[in-house]
Amino acid sequence: YLGLHPDRHIIYCSNTAAQAEKPSVAVRSIITDSRVYRQIFPGIGADYRAGWSHDQWFLKRADVGDKDASFLATGIFGPILGARGDLIIIDDPMDQENSSTHYMRQKSWDWIATTLFSRRSDLPGRRTRTVAILTRWHAEDVGGHLKQLGFRTIEMPVEDEEGVRMWPDKYTDEVLERARLAEPRRFQGMYMA
């Protein structure tokens, strides 16, 4: 995305800042260290003077006065005021802890709906895209709210109704049975939703 649009901004939100920084560093490393990436996008380069940290970094771009990071990584409830995003990626914002009570589910959703979504660029002719990759923990979790808003959803349970597995080499009978017995609720959210 940034190879094609170096002038755009990604906000990547996960459950914690530490979780969000891992993909940030991985993407950043691909841009600077991948020979293949540099061959495909030869004009893309780091703007070290503007910033190059784990949680936010900048690419060189035509508008040198653009204050917003090319990639901003944050945890839910993290500091993003003033940032803008042309692409918002929500990656597992919920966990067993923040989805266990109605109050925590609602607090998490309120932050996403009022803070994260308020950071959309939505310029004329260019609307912000939002992608969510998540484990379902409860009907009222972030995924449930996104479905209610009409987001297109794809559900990928580890096995279908006939018991056919998506990744049988990794998720053997033994692995799945151990997960089912250890924590049935977590199994439903992580493997079947």
KENUVO-353555 format. One record per residue (C-alpha): residue in three letters; residue number from 1; x, y, z. Coordinates in pm, 1 decimal. Example, Ala and Ser with C-alpha at 12.3 -4.5 7.8 and 13.67 -1.06 7.14 Angstrom:
+------+------+----------+----------+----------+
| resn | resi |        u |        v |        w |
+------+------+----------+----------+----------+
|  ALA |    1 |   1230.0 |   -450.0 |    780.0 |
|  SER |    2 |   1367.0 |   -106.0 |    714.0 |
+------+------+----------+----------+----------+
This chain:
+------+------+----------+----------+----------+
| resn | resi |        u |        v |        w |
+------+------+----------+----------+----------+
|  TYR |    1 |      0.0 |      0.0 |      0.0 |
|  LEU |    2 |    272.1 |    246.3 |     95.3 |
|  GLY |    3 |    482.0 |    139.8 |   -202.1 |
|  LEU |    4 |    199.5 |    252.3 |   -430.3 |
|  HIS |    5 |     97.2 |    547.6 |   -213.4 |
|  PRO |    6 |    395.4 |    685.2 |    -17.0 |
|  ASP |    7 |    197.8 |   1000.3 |     60.7 |
|  ARG |    8 |    -65.9 |    810.2 |    258.6 |
|  HIS |    9 |    -89.9 |    716.1 |    624.4 |
|  ILE |   10 |   -161.6 |    388.3 |    801.5 |
|  ILE |   11 |   -285.2 |    365.1 |   1158.5 |
|  TYR |   12 |   -232.7 |     14.8 |   1295.5 |
|  CYS |   13 |   -419.0 |    -55.9 |   1619.9 |
|  SER |   14 |   -382.9 |   -368.6 |   1829.9 |
|  ASN |   15 |   -461.5 |   -466.7 |   2188.6 |
|  THR |   16 |   -139.4 |   -314.2 |   2324.4 |
|  ALA |   17 |    128.6 |    -83.3 |   2190.3 |
|  ALA |   18 |    384.0 |   -366.7 |   2215.1 |
|  GLN |   19 |    163.9 |   -588.4 |   1996.2 |
|  ALA |   20 |    116.9 |   -309.2 |   1740.2 |
|  GLU |   21 |    487.1 |   -229.4 |   1722.9 |
|  LYS |   22 |    584.4 |   -580.4 |   1607.9 |
|  PRO |   23 |    415.1 |   -550.8 |   1264.3 |
|  SER |   24 |    532.3 |   -189.2 |   1243.2 |
|  VAL |   25 |    894.2 |   -298.2 |   1276.0 |
|  ALA |   26 |    838.8 |   -587.5 |   1032.5 |
|  VAL |   27 |    690.5 |   -360.9 |    763.4 |
|  ARG |   28 |    960.8 |   -102.0 |    822.8 |
|  SER |   29 |   1229.5 |   -369.2 |    782.2 |
|  ILE |   30 |   1080.2 |   -488.5 |    454.3 |
|  ILE |   31 |   1093.4 |   -134.2 |    318.3 |
|  THR |   32 |   1457.1 |    -80.1 |    418.1 |
|  ASP |   33 |   1605.7 |   -429.8 |    388.9 |
|  SER |   34 |   1417.6 |   -622.9 |    121.4 |
|  ARG |   35 |   1596.0 |   -624.8 |   -212.8 |
|  VAL |   36 |   1275.3 |   -741.6 |   -384.0 |
|  TYR |   37 |   1072.3 |   -457.2 |   -230.6 |
|  ARG |   38 |   1330.1 |   -200.8 |   -346.6 |
|  GLN |   39 |   1319.0 |   -347.1 |   -697.4 |
|  ILE |   40 |    940.5 |   -321.9 |   -711.8 |
|  PHE |   41 |    924.4 |     21.7 |   -544.3 |
|  PRO |   42 |   1261.8 |    186.0 |   -617.1 |
|  GLY |   43 |   1146.5 |    536.4 |   -518.7 |
|  ILE |   44 |   1034.7 |    444.1 |   -168.7 |
|  GLY |   45 |   1271.2 |    529.8 |    112.8 |
|  ALA |   46 |   1286.0 |    609.8 |    479.9 |
|  ASP |   47 |   1272.1 |    967.6 |    602.7 |
|  TYR |   48 |   1490.8 |    927.3 |    909.7 |
|  ARG |   49 |   1485.9 |   1300.5 |    987.6 |
|  ALA |   50 |   1105.8 |   1305.1 |   1017.8 |
|  GLY |   51 |   1103.1 |    996.3 |   1240.3 |
|  TRP |   52 |   1187.6 |    627.3 |   1239.5 |
|  SER |   53 |   1084.8 |    468.0 |   1568.5 |
|  HIS |   54 |    904.7 |    143.7 |   1649.3 |
|  ASP |   55 |    566.9 |    311.3 |   1696.7 |
|  GLN |   56 |    575.7 |    559.9 |   1408.7 |
|  TRP |   57 |    786.2 |    617.8 |   1104.0 |
|  PHE |   58 |    789.7 |    830.1 |    789.9 |
|  LEU |   59 |    864.4 |    768.2 |    425.4 |
|  LYS |   60 |   1011.3 |   1030.8 |    195.7 |
|  ARG |   61 |    727.9 |   1208.5 |     17.6 |
|  ALA |   62 |    656.7 |   1513.6 |   -193.3 |
|  ASP |   63 |    487.0 |   1706.4 |     88.4 |
|  VAL |   64 |    778.0 |   1752.9 |    327.6 |
|  GLY |   65 |    548.4 |   1941.6 |    564.7 |
|  ASP |   66 |    312.8 |   1646.3 |    611.1 |
|  LYS |   67 |    303.3 |   1602.6 |    990.3 |
|  ASP |   68 |    145.6 |   1256.3 |    991.7 |
|  ALA |   69 |    350.4 |    937.8 |   1010.0 |
|  SER |   70 |    339.6 |    697.5 |    718.7 |
|  PHE |   71 |    279.6 |    421.6 |    974.6 |
|  LEU |   72 |    152.2 |    477.0 |   1327.9 |
|  ALA |   73 |    130.1 |    176.4 |   1562.0 |
|  THR |   74 |    -81.4 |    203.6 |   1873.7 |
|  GLY |   75 |   -258.7 |     -3.3 |   2131.6 |
|  ILE |   76 |   -624.4 |     42.6 |   2210.9 |
|  PHE |   77 |   -658.1 |    359.4 |   2424.7 |
|  GLY |   78 |   -320.0 |    474.0 |   2289.2 |
|  PRO |   79 |   -223.8 |    830.5 |   2196.6 |
|  ILE |   80 |   -338.6 |    907.7 |   1842.3 |
|  LEU |   81 |   -497.7 |   1250.3 |   1872.5 |
|  GLY |   82 |   -396.2 |   1470.8 |   1583.3 |
|  ALA |   83 |   -299.5 |   1176.7 |   1360.7 |
|  ARG |   84 |   -469.6 |   1100.5 |   1030.0 |
|  GLY |   85 |   -512.3 |    765.9 |    858.2 |
|  ASP |   86 |   -597.7 |    674.8 |    500.5 |
|  LEU |   87 |   -592.7 |    308.6 |    602.4 |
|  ILE |   88 |   -686.6 |    190.6 |    949.9 |
|  ILE |   89 |   -596.4 |   -164.7 |   1044.7 |
|  ILE |   90 |   -752.9 |   -305.2 |   1360.6 |
|  ASP |   91 |   -570.3 |   -622.5 |   1461.2 |
|  ASP |   92 |   -702.8 |   -813.6 |   1763.9 |
|  PRO |   93 |   -797.7 |   -516.7 |   1985.4 |
|  MET |   94 |   -985.4 |   -743.9 |   2226.6 |
|  ASP |   95 |   -858.5 |  -1016.4 |   2453.6 |
|  GLN |   96 |  -1010.4 |  -1231.9 |   2723.1 |
|  GLU |   97 |   -960.5 |   -957.0 |   2981.8 |
|  ASN |   98 |  -1107.8 |   -654.8 |   2802.4 |
|  SER |   99 |  -1399.1 |   -856.6 |   2667.0 |
|  SER |  100 |  -1499.9 |  -1019.2 |   2996.7 |
|  THR |  101 |  -1743.5 |   -750.2 |   3115.2 |
|  HIS |  102 |  -2000.1 |   -530.7 |   2943.6 |
|  TYR |  103 |  -1819.2 |   -222.7 |   3076.9 |
|  MET |  104 |  -1482.9 |   -321.8 |   2922.5 |
|  ARG |  105 |  -1638.7 |   -425.1 |   2589.4 |
|  GLN |  106 |  -1821.9 |    -94.1 |   2571.3 |
|  LYS |  107 |  -1514.4 |    105.5 |   2675.7 |
|  SER |  108 |  -1308.9 |    -63.1 |   2402.6 |
|  TRP |  109 |  -1574.8 |     -2.3 |   2138.0 |
|  ASP |  110 |  -1623.0 |    359.6 |   2246.9 |
|  TRP |  111 |  -1250.4 |    427.9 |   2201.0 |
|  ILE |  112 |  -1253.7 |    273.8 |   1853.6 |
|  ALA |  113 |  -1575.9 |    448.8 |   1747.2 |
|  THR |  114 |  -1497.1 |    793.2 |   1887.4 |
|  THR |  115 |  -1116.5 |    817.7 |   1892.8 |
|  LEU |  116 |   -976.9 |    579.9 |   1630.6 |
|  PHE |  117 |  -1248.3 |    640.1 |   1370.8 |
|  SER |  118 |  -1220.8 |   1016.5 |   1421.7 |
|  ARG |  119 |   -868.7 |    991.7 |   1275.7 |
|  ARG |  120 |   -995.3 |    900.9 |    925.6 |
|  SER |  121 |   -870.7 |   1126.0 |    647.5 |
|  ASP |  122 |  -1179.2 |   1092.5 |    424.2 |
|  LEU |  123 |  -1061.8 |   1339.9 |    162.4 |
|  PRO |  124 |  -1282.3 |   1417.1 |   -139.1 |
|  GLY |  125 |  -1251.1 |   1122.7 |   -375.7 |
|  ARG |  126 |  -1044.2 |    924.0 |   -125.4 |
|  ARG |  127 |  -1217.8 |    760.4 |    167.6 |
|  THR |  128 |  -1032.8 |    594.7 |    450.3 |
|  ARG |  129 |  -1040.0 |    217.2 |    436.6 |
|  THR |  130 |  -1074.3 |     11.6 |    752.7 |
|  VAL |  131 |   -971.1 |   -351.5 |    787.1 |
|  ALA |  132 |  -1022.9 |   -553.5 |   1103.9 |
|  ILE |  133 |   -860.2 |   -887.6 |   1177.4 |
|  LEU |  134 |   -981.0 |  -1022.4 |   1506.2 |
|  THR |  135 |  -1072.7 |  -1302.7 |   1735.8 |
|  ARG |  136 |  -1434.6 |  -1297.4 |   1846.3 |
|  TRP |  137 |  -1475.2 |  -1302.3 |   2223.6 |
|  HIS |  138 |  -1836.8 |  -1195.0 |   2266.8 |
|  ALA |  139 |  -2140.0 |  -1090.1 |   2059.8 |
|  GLU |  140 |  -2087.1 |   -730.7 |   2184.0 |
|  ASP |  141 |  -1714.4 |   -712.6 |   2110.7 |
|  VAL |  142 |  -1555.9 |   -491.1 |   1844.4 |
|  GLY |  143 |  -1634.4 |   -747.2 |   1573.8 |
|  GLY |  144 |  -2000.7 |   -748.4 |   1674.2 |
|  HIS |  145 |  -2018.5 |   -369.4 |   1652.2 |
|  LEU |  146 |  -1847.2 |   -367.1 |   1312.2 |
|  LYS |  147 |  -2097.3 |   -622.2 |   1182.0 |
|  GLN |  148 |  -2383.2 |   -402.5 |   1306.8 |
|  LEU |  149 |  -2232.6 |   -109.8 |   1114.4 |
|  GLY |  150 |  -2245.6 |   -317.7 |    796.0 |
|  PHE |  151 |  -1877.9 |   -407.0 |    760.8 |
|  ARG |  152 |  -1830.4 |   -698.1 |    524.7 |
|  THR |  153 |  -1710.9 |   -992.8 |    730.7 |
|  ILE |  154 |  -1533.4 |  -1315.1 |    653.7 |
|  GLU |  155 |  -1540.8 |  -1581.8 |    921.5 |
|  MET |  156 |  -1272.4 |  -1847.5 |    911.0 |
|  PRO |  157 |  -1325.4 |  -2121.4 |   1168.5 |
|  VAL |  158 |  -1046.9 |  -2375.2 |   1201.9 |
|  GLU |  159 |  -1292.3 |  -2640.9 |   1086.6 |
|  ASP |  160 |  -1626.2 |  -2629.2 |    905.1 |
|  GLU |  161 |  -1953.3 |  -2800.4 |    999.4 |
|  GLU |  162 |  -1832.2 |  -3129.6 |    848.6 |
|  GLY |  163 |  -1506.5 |  -3114.3 |   1045.8 |
|  VAL |  164 |  -1285.4 |  -3026.5 |    747.3 |
|  ARG |  165 |   -983.7 |  -2830.7 |    873.1 |
|  MET |  166 |   -839.9 |  -2521.1 |    712.2 |
|  TRP |  167 |   -484.2 |  -2609.4 |    817.7 |
|  PRO |  168 |   -481.9 |  -2979.3 |    908.6 |
|  ASP |  169 |   -103.6 |  -3006.5 |    943.8 |
|  LYS |  170 |    -96.4 |  -2742.1 |   1216.3 |
|  TYR |  171 |   -433.5 |  -2806.8 |   1381.5 |
|  THR |  172 |   -432.3 |  -3180.3 |   1439.4 |
|  ASP |  173 |   -699.5 |  -3365.6 |   1639.3 |
|  GLU |  174 |   -468.1 |  -3363.2 |   1939.0 |
|  VAL |  175 |   -398.6 |  -2987.7 |   1922.4 |
|  LEU |  176 |   -766.7 |  -2897.3 |   1887.1 |
|  GLU |  177 |   -883.8 |  -3135.7 |   2158.0 |
|  ARG |  178 |   -625.2 |  -2999.1 |   2400.6 |
|  ALA |  179 |   -739.7 |  -2642.0 |   2324.3 |
|  ARG |  180 |  -1107.9 |  -2738.4 |   2361.7 |
|  LEU |  181 |  -1052.1 |  -2899.9 |   2699.9 |
|  ALA |  182 |   -817.6 |  -2634.4 |   2837.7 |
|  GLU |  183 |  -1046.0 |  -2335.4 |   2782.4 |
|  PRO |  184 |  -1375.5 |  -2394.3 |   2600.1 |
|  ARG |  185 |  -1464.5 |  -2021.8 |   2579.3 |
|  ARG |  186 |  -1125.5 |  -1927.0 |   2441.1 |
|  PHE |  187 |  -1144.4 |  -2217.3 |   2196.1 |
|  GLN |  188 |  -1474.6 |  -2086.9 |   2055.3 |
|  GLY |  189 |  -1336.3 |  -1736.4 |   2010.4 |
|  MET |  190 |   -991.8 |  -1823.2 |   1881.0 |
|  TYR |  191 |  -1063.5 |  -2125.9 |   1666.7 |
|  MET |  192 |  -1429.5 |  -2135.1 |   1570.1 |
|  ALA |  193 |  -1552.0 |  -1775.6 |   1530.2 |
+------+------+----------+----------+----------+
